[in-house]
Amino acid sequence: MIHQPDRRKFLSTLSLAGASVTLAGSTFAYIQNKVNKPAILGGPKAHPDQFPAWPVSGKREENGLAEILQSKKWGRLNGNTVAEFENKYKEMTGAKHCLGVSSGTSALYTSLGVLDIGPGDEVIIPVYTFIATYNVVVLNYALPRFVDIDLESFQIDASKIEGSINRNTKLILPVHIGGSPADMDAIMEVSGKHHIPVLEDACQAHLAEWKGKKVGTIGFAGAFSFQSSKNLNSGEGGAIITNDEMFAKDAFNFHNQSRGNDDENSTYSSTRGTNLRMTEFQGSLLVSQMSRLEDQADLRSKNAQYLSGLLSEIPGIYPAKLYPGVTKSSYHLYMFRYDKNEFAEMPRSRFLEALSAEGVPCSGGYGMMNKENYVQNLAKNRHYLNLYGKETMQEWLESSSCPQNDQLCEQAVWFGQSMLLGTKKDMDQIAEAIFKIRTHAGDLVKS
Ligand SMILES: *Cc1c(COP(=O)(O)O)cnc(C)c1O
């Protein structure tokens, strides 16, 4: 396992009764934490300052946007800034083709449209993902098949994909959740064996790499999001990358009312199309933001690895593991599991409250998607009942249980990517906050 956190044996070497307090360059205020109360019980905050604000912007963005405004070329059919972005993103990812679109959802929707995924088809998705991954399947009246997750990595359990394949399966849609690559070797192997294409939902995974290749270039295509929370941000926006020229052309047409972008290809193609075009303003923001992306990615990576080293030493805290094939995670989320057994049975909700009070913003992440009413109601949808029949929809409901995911959704804790743009001291203080909460877990449970 690469990125194995260096084992700082601080908790084992450092008895809580006192002793030395300086570890591997980071000074934890252990003794102080024994005295200091958790912030939620009236003590001082472990992280009193603010984390960096998001997004980061400046003159580059201002000038770029003003230029578009003054040019009066606001749409991609008028100007060439979206095309400039596409060329730069191609270069950055090593893909042969890139298409900017209006959102990450649009990137997925366009890809499914080009593949002609429709009623009667099945698409395999991980259950631990943003709802958009599910939505694009249902928008096409196809059947989403949930695959359970690998508790240690938070990623789709690639060994369970094959069991969900049947003769209707048309697409495997893995997600690089949190910006860390799913097990692409195992996924591509199943894909090859059953001749089912792989579309990577890389909406959280800008610049992430599997064995030195950028994600989105391993399956036949990859979808990215530039929605405002994402590591590359134009408010809204998205892109598809691919090495397949036919697919790239068809994707352009689909997102442009089924029309091509040059004279020879400007007639209608295929049978469906819509408008999911990116604006020149979005293109301009992306060009500006991309000049910051690699430095930000390096900083997130450095901080995340350092933080994992610290957190791995706290009993009951398990940072999401990276697969051996991961050469780069984009750390859109910093994810770990919280085991209350190691925290005097303190419920996760109380842990989240206490951690927030320490000045460390955090959340419990996704709920159990397969158990949401929104999702379960699909089995009652009249179109689905007409298309698939009552029996299949009942079987679908029953087969969608994902016990590993149930456990993950109860244990997960997330930090947002912009916290990883902070300093080493910020990371120390995050670890300190969690350490302090653990030290006082008994009091926190009682209060
Ligand atoms: C953000 C996201 C999307 C959708 O992207 P939008 O730009 O918000 O439409 C899809 N899948 C995943 C995993 C995402 O995180």
The ligand as a MOL file (V3000), in Angstrom:
LIG
                    3D

  0  0  0     0  0            999 V3000
M  V30 BEGIN CTAB
M  V30 COUNTS 15 15 0 0 0
M  V30 BEGIN ATOM
M  V30 1 C -20.7310 16.6520 -8.2690 0
M  V30 2 C -20.9690 15.2590 -8.7590 0
M  V30 3 C -21.7520 14.9690 -9.8790 0
M  V30 4 C -22.5790 15.9920 -10.5900 0
M  V30 5 O -21.9250 17.1240 -10.9440 0
M  V30 6 P -22.7590 18.5160 -11.1020 0
M  V30 7 O -21.7600 19.4060 -11.7430 0
M  V30 8 O -23.1440 18.9520 -9.7400 0
M  V30 9 O -23.9100 18.2340 -11.9740 0
M  V30 10 C -21.8330 13.6560 -10.3010 0
M  V30 11 N -21.2040 12.6630 -9.6530 0
M  V30 12 C -20.4640 12.9030 -8.5500 0
M  V30 13 C -19.7840 11.7550 -7.8880 0
M  V30 14 C -20.3390 14.2080 -8.0650 0
M  V30 15 O -19.6230 14.4190 -6.9550 0
M  V30 END ATOM
M  V30 BEGIN BOND
M  V30 1 1 1 2
M  V30 2 1 2 3
M  V30 3 2 2 14
M  V30 4 1 3 4
M  V30 5 2 3 10
M  V30 6 1 4 5
M  V30 7 1 5 6
M  V30 8 2 6 7
M  V30 9 1 6 8
M  V30 10 1 6 9
M  V30 11 1 10 11
M  V30 12 2 11 12
M  V30 13 1 12 13
M  V30 14 1 12 14
M  V30 15 1 14 15
M  V30 END BOND
M  V30 END CTAB
M  END
